[in-house]
Amino acid sequence: MLPTWFVYVGAAISVFGLIPYIRDTLRGDTSPHRVTWFLWGFIPLVTFVVQLHLHVGPAAIITLAFGLTPIAVLVASAKSHAGSWEITQFDWFCAAISLIGTGVYVVTQRGNLSIVLLLIADVFAAIPTLRKSWTDPTSETWSAFAFGIVATLLTVSSVQDWTFASVAFPLYIAIQNGAQVLLITTQIGPRVHAARRRAHESHR
């Protein structure tokens, strides 16, 4: 188990790791999905408040970092003419489900149940970007998500008192970021699409 202060190292890594993403967004090489990034800022900040209420300790710092850094991405996206991804009705549906889940927390405010609801909300918030990473992985920057994995694993490794409230959110972030890295680096979506197209053409 790592010392508790590694939580702050993890938070610093998560902030540092987003610099290439912001740079690529400003250049127009990366196109953030604004619905996802707004919710990725909003939901962790709400989760951070819940964690403070449950007295999870320093582990909440990484949640706060993941709530604040998306704001920088949104600002970069606003400044970049190419820094936005087309938003579909499905994306709005995911956003609505995500916000409903957050709203249910506001009504219930029941500890671990709140964390579960916020995790579900964040899953729906991530779906638009996961889908984008599947269809067009070149529109994303994989390194930002890789740094997120390192940051959250450092946080989990430094937690002294393992409770659902203290480790659920960072573990979820590590899994989600791992999925993003896999989709972006392997470009499996376009590969599958190309294979299906070739199979369809061969049967004509």
C-alpha positions as CSV (number, residue, x, y, z in Angstrom):
1,M,0.0,0.0,0.0
2,L,1.3,3.4,-1.0
3,P,1.5,6.4,1.4
4,T,-1.6,8.6,1.5
5,W,0.1,11.5,-0.1
6,F,0.2,9.6,-3.4
7,V,-3.4,10.7,-3.8
8,Y,-2.0,14.1,-4.6
9,V,0.5,12.7,-7.0
10,G,-2.4,10.9,-8.8
11,A,-4.3,14.2,-9.0
12,A,-1.3,16.0,-10.4
13,I,-0.8,13.3,-13.0
14,S,-4.4,13.5,-14.1
15,V,-4.1,17.3,-14.6
16,F,-0.7,16.9,-16.4
17,G,-2.0,14.1,-18.6
18,L,-4.7,16.3,-19.9
19,I,-2.3,18.9,-21.4
20,P,-1.7,17.0,-24.7
21,Y,-5.5,16.6,-25.0
22,I,-6.1,20.3,-24.6
23,R,-3.2,21.0,-27.0
24,D,-4.6,18.7,-29.7
25,T,-8.1,20.2,-29.2
26,L,-6.7,23.7,-29.7
27,R,-4.9,22.5,-32.9
28,G,-8.1,20.9,-34.1
29,D,-6.6,17.4,-34.1
30,T,-8.9,16.2,-31.3
31,S,-12.6,16.8,-31.2
32,P,-14.1,16.5,-27.7
33,H,-17.7,15.5,-27.3
34,R,-19.0,18.5,-25.4
35,V,-21.9,16.6,-23.9
36,T,-19.6,14.0,-22.4
37,W,-17.0,16.5,-21.2
38,F,-19.6,18.7,-19.5
39,L,-21.0,15.7,-17.7
40,W,-17.5,14.5,-16.9
41,G,-17.0,17.8,-15.0
42,F,-20.4,18.0,-13.4
43,I,-20.8,14.4,-12.1
44,P,-17.4,14.1,-10.4
45,L,-18.0,17.4,-8.7
46,V,-21.3,16.1,-7.3
47,T,-19.6,12.8,-6.4
48,F,-16.9,14.8,-4.6
49,V,-19.6,16.4,-2.4
50,V,-21.0,13.0,-1.6
51,Q,-17.5,11.7,-0.7
52,L,-17.0,14.6,1.6
53,H,-20.3,13.9,3.3
54,L,-19.2,10.2,3.8
55,H,-15.8,11.3,5.1
56,V,-13.8,9.2,2.6
57,G,-10.6,11.3,3.2
58,P,-7.9,12.2,0.7
59,A,-9.3,9.7,-1.9
60,A,-11.8,12.5,-2.7
61,I,-9.0,14.6,-4.2
62,I,-8.8,12.6,-7.4
63,T,-12.5,12.9,-7.8
64,L,-12.2,16.7,-7.5
65,A,-9.4,16.7,-10.1
66,F,-11.5,14.7,-12.5
67,G,-14.3,17.2,-12.0
68,L,-12.3,20.4,-12.5
69,T,-10.1,19.4,-15.5
70,P,-13.0,18.9,-18.0
71,I,-13.6,22.6,-17.7
72,A,-10.3,23.3,-19.4
73,V,-11.2,20.9,-22.2
74,L,-14.6,22.7,-22.7
75,V,-12.8,26.0,-22.9
76,A,-10.3,24.7,-25.4
77,S,-13.1,23.2,-27.4
78,A,-14.9,26.6,-27.5
79,K,-11.7,28.3,-28.7
80,S,-11.1,25.7,-31.4
81,H,-13.2,25.8,-34.6
82,A,-12.7,22.0,-35.0
83,G,-13.0,21.3,-31.3
84,S,-16.6,19.9,-31.2
85,W,-18.2,16.7,-32.3
86,E,-21.7,16.5,-33.8
87,I,-24.3,15.8,-31.1
88,T,-27.0,13.4,-32.0
89,Q,-30.4,12.6,-30.4
90,F,-28.8,9.5,-28.8
91,D,-26.2,11.8,-27.1
92,W,-29.0,14.0,-25.7
93,F,-30.7,10.8,-24.4
94,C,-27.5,9.7,-22.6
95,A,-27.2,13.2,-21.2
96,A,-30.8,13.1,-20.0
97,I,-30.3,9.7,-18.3
98,S,-27.1,11.0,-16.7
99,L,-28.8,14.1,-15.3
100,I,-31.7,12.1,-14.1
101,G,-29.4,9.8,-12.2
102,T,-27.7,12.8,-10.6
103,G,-31.1,14.2,-9.8
104,V,-32.1,11.0,-8.0
105,Y,-29.1,11.4,-5.8
106,V,-30.2,14.9,-4.9
107,V,-33.5,13.4,-3.8
108,T,-32.2,10.4,-2.0
109,Q,-28.8,11.5,-0.6
110,R,-28.3,8.0,0.8
111,G,-24.6,7.4,1.0
112,N,-23.5,4.4,-1.1
113,L,-26.7,4.4,-3.1
114,S,-25.8,7.9,-4.2
115,I,-22.4,6.7,-5.4
116,V,-24.0,3.9,-7.4
117,L,-26.5,6.3,-9.0
118,L,-23.7,8.8,-9.9
119,L,-21.6,5.9,-11.4
120,I,-24.6,4.9,-13.5
121,A,-25.0,8.6,-14.5
122,D,-21.3,8.7,-15.5
123,V,-21.6,5.6,-17.6
124,F,-24.3,7.2,-19.7
125,A,-22.2,10.4,-19.8
126,A,-19.3,8.4,-21.3
127,I,-21.3,6.5,-23.9
128,P,-21.1,9.3,-26.5
129,T,-17.3,9.5,-26.3
130,L,-16.9,5.8,-26.2
131,R,-19.1,5.5,-29.4
132,K,-17.0,8.3,-31.0
133,S,-13.8,6.4,-30.1
134,W,-15.2,3.4,-31.8
135,T,-16.3,5.1,-35.0
136,D,-13.5,7.7,-35.3
137,P,-10.5,6.9,-32.9
138,T,-8.3,9.5,-34.7
139,S,-10.5,12.2,-33.3
140,E,-9.3,11.4,-29.8
141,T,-6.0,11.6,-27.8
142,W,-5.3,8.4,-26.1
143,S,-2.6,9.6,-23.7
144,A,-5.0,11.7,-21.6
145,F,-6.9,8.5,-20.8
146,A,-3.7,6.6,-20.1
147,F,-2.6,9.2,-17.6
148,G,-6.1,8.9,-16.0
149,I,-5.6,5.2,-15.5
150,V,-2.2,5.8,-13.7
151,A,-3.7,8.6,-11.6
152,T,-6.7,6.5,-10.4
153,L,-4.6,3.4,-9.7
154,L,-2.2,5.4,-7.6
155,T,-5.2,6.8,-5.7
156,V,-6.7,3.3,-5.0
157,S,-3.3,2.0,-4.0
158,S,-2.9,4.7,-1.4
159,V,-6.4,4.3,0.2
160,Q,-5.9,3.3,3.9
161,D,-9.5,2.3,4.6
162,W,-11.1,0.6,1.7
163,T,-14.8,1.3,1.5
164,F,-17.1,1.4,-1.5
165,A,-17.4,5.2,-1.3
166,S,-13.6,5.7,-1.4
167,V,-12.6,3.3,-4.2
168,A,-15.7,2.8,-6.4
169,F,-15.3,6.0,-8.4
170,P,-11.6,5.8,-9.1
171,L,-11.8,2.1,-10.0
172,Y,-14.6,2.9,-12.4
173,I,-12.6,5.8,-14.0
174,A,-9.6,3.4,-14.5
175,I,-11.9,0.9,-16.3
176,Q,-13.6,3.5,-18.4
177,N,-10.2,5.1,-19.4
178,G,-8.8,1.7,-20.2
179,A,-11.7,1.1,-22.6
180,Q,-11.0,4.5,-24.2
181,V,-7.3,3.7,-24.6
182,L,-8.1,0.3,-26.1
183,L,-10.6,1.7,-28.6
184,I,-8.3,4.6,-29.7
185,T,-5.0,2.7,-29.9
186,T,-6.2,-0.4,-31.6
187,Q,-8.7,1.4,-33.9
188,I,-10.8,-1.7,-33.6
189,G,-14.0,0.1,-34.6
190,P,-12.9,1.1,-38.1
191,R,-11.2,-2.3,-38.5
192,V,-14.5,-4.1,-37.7
193,H,-16.4,-1.8,-40.1
194,A,-13.9,-2.4,-42.9
195,A,-14.0,-6.2,-42.4
196,R,-17.8,-6.1,-42.5
197,R,-17.7,-4.0,-45.7
198,R,-15.3,-6.4,-47.4
199,A,-17.4,-9.4,-46.3
200,H,-20.5,-7.7,-47.7
201,E,-18.8,-6.9,-51.0
202,S,-17.5,-10.5,-51.4
203,H,-21.1,-11.8,-51.2
204,R,-22.4,-9.6,-53.9
